[in-house]
Amino acid sequence: MLDVRTRQLALVAAFAALGLGDFIKVHGDYALNAGVTEEELKEIVYMTTIPGGFARAVQASQAVAELIASR
């Protein structure tokens, strides 16, 4: 079974690959609250560049930047 931290990172990666920015913000916030660092969250988004495409990675990166700025 995955811990909450890992589960939230996996969800952020999936939502980034799908281009779902609002879900990235929600689950990115959950991930940060579960102990994920901002750097780890950015790294997960970076890793989605190849499977999700550059445009979605940029969109996901913007969602993470907005989330971090709002905290």
Backbone as CSV, one residue per row, in Angstrom:
resi,resn,N_x,N_y,N_z,CA_x,CA_y,CA_z,C_x,C_y,C_z
1,MET,0.839,-1.183,0.000,0.000,0.000,0.000,0.884,1.246,0.000
2,LEU,0.486,2.228,-0.791,1.234,3.484,-0.858,0.860,4.394,0.312
3,ASP,1.842,5.119,0.811,1.535,6.110,1.836,0.894,7.340,1.169
4,VAL,0.329,8.218,1.969,-0.392,9.384,1.455,0.519,10.253,0.604
5,ARG,1.727,10.450,1.043,2.696,11.287,0.335,2.933,10.770,-1.091
6,THR,3.216,9.485,-1.204,3.483,8.873,-2.501,2.237,8.863,-3.371
7,ARG,1.096,8.577,-2.779,-0.171,8.568,-3.516,-0.454,9.946,-4.122
8,GLN,-0.227,10.993,-3.364,-0.484,12.345,-3.866,0.495,12.729,-4.970
9,LEU,1.744,12.311,-4.861,2.714,12.566,-5.930,2.291,11.850,-7.218
10,ALA,1.822,10.618,-7.087,1.368,9.870,-8.260,0.174,10.560,-8.913
11,LEU,-0.740,11.073,-8.108,-1.893,11.783,-8.654,-1.478,13.069,-9.357
12,VAL,-0.554,13.799,-8.769,-0.070,15.021,-9.419,0.555,14.686,-10.770
13,ALA,1.342,13.628,-10.833,1.963,13.223,-12.093,0.899,12.867,-13.131
14,ALA,-0.111,12.117,-12.714,-1.177,11.734,-13.645,-1.939,12.954,-14.138
15,PHE,-2.291,13.840,-13.235,-3.036,15.038,-13.633,-2.191,15.956,-14.501
16,ALA,-0.887,16.001,-14.254,0.002,16.802,-15.097,0.023,16.247,-16.520
17,ALA,0.118,14.927,-16.649,0.146,14.301,-17.971,-1.180,14.490,-18.711
18,LEU,-2.270,14.615,-17.956,-3.589,14.814,-18.559,-3.925,16.286,-18.792
19,GLY,-3.094,17.180,-18.252,-3.334,18.609,-18.434,-4.443,19.166,-17.559
20,LEU,-4.620,18.609,-16.376,-5.696,19.025,-15.465,-5.141,19.896,-14.338
21,GLY,-4.929,21.161,-14.650,-4.292,22.089,-13.728,-4.995,22.269,-12.396
22,ASP,-6.324,22.318,-12.410,-7.047,22.500,-11.143,-6.825,21.316,-10.206
23,PHE,-6.785,20.108,-10.757,-6.549,18.925,-9.933,-5.100,18.892,-9.441
24,ILE,-4.185,19.414,-10.243,-2.782,19.504,-9.815,-2.690,20.382,-8.576
25,LYS,-3.400,21.496,-8.581,-3.359,22.411,-7.431,-3.930,21.751,-6.183
26,VAL,-5.059,21.078,-6.320,-5.696,20.432,-5.160,-4.795,19.347,-4.591
27,HIS,-4.348,18.434,-5.454,-3.559,17.307,-4.961,-2.111,17.707,-4.682
28,GLY,-1.633,18.751,-5.347,-0.326,19.290,-4.997,-0.342,19.858,-3.590
29,ASP,-1.441,20.518,-3.230,-1.594,21.048,-1.874,-1.640,19.908,-0.862
30,TYR,-2.402,18.847,-1.186,-2.439,17.670,-0.307,-1.034,17.081,-0.156
31,ALA,-0.297,17.016,-1.270,1.054,16.455,-1.236,1.968,17.288,-0.337
32,LEU,1.916,18.601,-0.488,2.738,19.472,0.353,2.375,19.313,1.824
33,ASN,1.086,19.185,2.103,0.644,18.979,3.488,1.084,17.624,4.035
34,ALA,1.327,16.660,3.135,1.754,15.318,3.548,3.267,15.190,3.653
35,GLY,3.988,16.311,3.437,5.432,16.294,3.620,6.267,16.349,2.357
36,VAL,5.630,16.414,1.203,6.365,16.573,-0.053,6.959,17.976,-0.078
37,THR,8.179,18.103,-0.560,8.793,19.425,-0.662,8.376,20.088,-1.973
38,GLU,8.532,21.397,-2.033,8.237,22.119,-3.271,9.122,21.613,-4.401
39,GLU,10.362,21.304,-4.098,11.296,20.804,-5.108,10.838,19.453,-5.649
40,GLU,10.346,18.586,-4.779,9.844,17.280,-5.227,8.620,17.444,-6.117
41,LEU,7.746,18.359,-5.774,6.554,18.621,-6.581,6.956,19.125,-7.965
42,LYS,7.916,20.022,-8.015,8.404,20.522,-9.302,9.053,19.405,-10.112
43,GLU,9.787,18.523,-9.454,10.446,17.405,-10.133,9.422,16.450,-10.753
44,ILE,8.346,16.174,-10.048,7.292,15.308,-10.589,6.719,15.922,-11.860
45,VAL,6.469,17.207,-11.841,5.948,17.890,-13.030,6.971,17.824,-14.159
46,TYR,8.224,18.050,-13.848,9.286,17.973,-14.853,9.321,16.594,-15.511
47,MET,9.106,15.553,-14.717,9.148,14.187,-15.231,8.006,13.878,-16.190
48,THR,6.964,14.673,-16.185,5.832,14.423,-17.082,6.029,15.033,-18.463
49,THR,7.132,15.720,-18.685,7.359,16.381,-19.976,7.323,15.387,-21.136
50,ILE,7.977,14.264,-21.003,8.022,13.290,-22.093,6.672,12.586,-22.284
51,PRO,6.091,11.977,-21.249,4.831,11.275,-21.500,3.647,12.199,-21.768
52,GLY,3.637,13.368,-21.172,2.490,14.265,-21.312,2.641,15.302,-22.418
53,GLY,3.860,15.533,-22.834,4.113,16.544,-23.849,4.529,17.862,-23.220
54,PHE,5.235,18.645,-23.993,5.789,19.900,-23.497,4.708,20.885,-23.073
55,ALA,3.650,21.012,-23.873,2.593,21.983,-23.551,1.927,21.662,-22.220
56,ARG,1.659,20.395,-21.970,1.039,20.025,-20.695,2.002,20.190,-19.529
57,ALA,3.280,19.946,-19.776,4.271,20.138,-18.718,4.366,21.612,-18.337
58,VAL,4.297,22.492,-19.327,4.310,23.932,-19.050,3.064,24.313,-18.259
59,GLN,1.917,23.807,-18.669,0.661,24.085,-17.964,0.737,23.581,-16.523
60,ALA,1.263,22.385,-16.332,1.389,21.822,-14.990,2.366,22.631,-14.152
61,SER,3.440,23.072,-14.757,4.424,23.890,-14.057,3.805,25.200,-13.583
62,GLN,2.976,25.787,-14.423,2.285,27.023,-14.038,1.325,26.768,-12.882
63,ALA,0.628,25.639,-12.912,-0.301,25.300,-11.824,0.453,25.145,-10.510
64,VAL,1.604,24.484,-10.556,2.410,24.305,-9.342,2.935,25.650,-8.853
65,ALA,3.384,26.496,-9.762,3.874,27.825,-9.376,2.763,28.645,-8.711
66,GLU,1.555,28.567,-9.251,0.420,29.280,-8.656,0.104,28.728,-7.273
67,LEU,0.151,27.399,-7.141,-0.103,26.770,-5.836,0.913,27.241,-4.811
68,ILE,2.183,27.196,-5.168,3.243,27.593,-4.233,3.107,29.063,-3.853
69,ALA,2.785,29.904,-4.827,2.618,31.337,-4.545,1.443,31.599,-3.615
70,SER,0.427,30.756,-3.684,-0.763,30.979,-2.874,-0.621,30.468,-1.436
71,ARG,0.427,29.696,-1.172,0.597,29.125,0.165,1.272,30.102,1.062
